[in-house]
Amino acid sequence: MLVNTLAFICYVDIALITFQFNYLISIVILFICLLLLFLLTIIFFTNWQRITIMSKTSNSAFKDYLSLVTFSHTIFALPFALIGTFLAFHSIDFDFSWRLLIFVILCMVFARNAAMSFNRVTDRFIDKRNPRTANREIPAGKIHPRNAFLFSMFNALLFIISTYFINSLVFMLSPIALIVVLGYSFTKRFTMFCHFVLGLGLALAPTGAYLAVTGKWSLLPILYSLVVLLWVSGFDIVYSIQDEEFDREESLKSIPAVLGKKVAFVIAIALHTITALLVIKIGFAQETSALYWVGALLFIALLVHQHVLISIKGKKSIGFAFATLNGLASLVYAVFTILSFYY
């Protein structure tokens, strides 16, 4: 009896120490984030004359920053983050929370803004030499690289701070998420698997959103993440075909530049075929309603349509397939999937 009592006391003491230690780490990390945010604010205001994030033409500047991060492309991953969120609400019978939903959306926006603006900074010299990207905001002189970098770091800090107000798990994992989404910008310089790193960055959305609500891991959101990983990697490979010759001349690594356009198409088709199979697998795994299958079939049909369209019309249709069809596919799939949780 005495031994059991002592063991229980030791267990409680260890649990309390662990909790206090984790809490202390959380406070320290948050303090560092706030300190960095404060320093960035000081830099911003002390360089007001040189750092013109917003100026007399504030409306124009605002549009430039939206264009810098191609804000409209948020539609690729955000619907999957919403799937992860509502999957969590549904699976654990958790009361709907506007607070959690808003924080999930904020995390998505902040992380993506940080990643896209950082990518534009690191690729500014490459973009300037590429005729297709020479008119982007930094090469065109609309936004100074220093401003874009500050904008990226500002959003990265806001992302970490937002996760703090969700739960301790996503807060502790937030630096890892940033390493992935920011690190992608360098991968094209040394590996043709850069497309998969981009896919991984967006694939964090459904699992991250699920963790935000539940604070624990589960198989279904990971399956949704695999869908995003393969889907995004596939269409990024297709998108890179536009720069096949330029990437090869610049010694940049991409699957089209290294293996050629034909092989790239085959790989993209294979990835999207596996994506379709995973979408079907999820339908059986979560025993969902008929609404899910409507969304799944439309999603798969749009995947097939973009490959048929590109094979017929060639490179000139890649932009439409990349932005419009994939954005529509993501949105339709998310709407029907979320509805299937309740009807």
SULFENPE-V222251 format. One record per backbone hydrogen bond with DSSP energy under -1.0 kcal/mol. NH is the residue of the N-H (numbers start at 0). CO is the residue of the C=O. Records with the same first field share a line. If there is no record, write none. Layout:
# SULFENPE-V222251
NH=CO / CO
This chain:
# SULFENPE-V222251
4=0
5=1
6=2
7=3
8=4
9=5
10=6
11=7
12=8
13=9
14=10
15=11
16=12
17=13
18=14
19=15
20=16
21=17
22=18
23=19
24=20
25=21
26=22
27=23
28=24
29=25
30=26
31=27
32=28
33=29
34=30
35=31
36=32
37=33
38=34
39=35
40=36
41=37
42=38
43=39
44=40
45=41
46=42
47=44
50=46
51=49
52=50
60=56
61=57
62=58
63=59
64=60
65=61
66=62
67=63
68=64
69=66
70=65
72=69
73=70
74=71
75=72
77=73
80=76
81=77
82=78
83=79
84=80
85=81
86=82
87=83
88=84
89=85
90=86
91=87
93=88
100=96
101=97
102=98
103=99
104=100
105=101
106=102
107=103
108=104
109=105
110=106
111=107
112=108
113=109
114=110
115=111
116=112
117=113
118=114
119=115
120=116
121=117
122=118
123=120
126=122
127=123
128=124
129=125
132=129
133=129
135=132
139=135
140=137
141=136
142=136
147=143
148=144
149=145
150=146
151=147
152=148
153=149
154=150
155=151
156=152
157=153
158=154
159=155
160=156
161=157
162=158
163=159
165=162
166=162
170=166
171=167
172=168
176=172
177=173
178=174
179=175
180=176
181=177
182=178
183=179
184=181
185=182
186=183
188=185
189=186
190=186
195=192
196=192
197=193
198=194
199=195
200=196
201=197
202=198
204=201
207=203
208=204
209=205
210=206
211=207
212=208
213=209
214=210
222=218
223=219
224=220
225=221
226=222
227=223
228=224
229=225
230=226
231=227
232=228
233=229
234=230
235=231
236=232
237=233
238=234
239=235
240=237
241=238
242=239
243=240
246=242
247=243
248=244
249=245
251=246
252=187
257=253
258=254
259=255
263=259
264=260
265=261
266=262
267=263
268=264
269=265
270=266
271=267
272=268
273=269
274=270
275=271
276=272
277=273
278=274
279=275
280=276
281=277
282=278
283=279
284=280
285=281
287=282
293=289
294=290
295=291
296=292
297=293
298=294
299=295
300=296
301=297
302=298
303=299
304=300
305=301
306=302
307=303
308=304
309=305
310=306
311=307
312=308
313=309
316=313
317=314
320=316
321=317
322=318
323=319
324=319
325=320
326=322
327=323
328=324
329=325
330=326
331=327
332=328
333=329
334=330
335=331
336=332
337=333
338=334
339=335
341=338
342=338
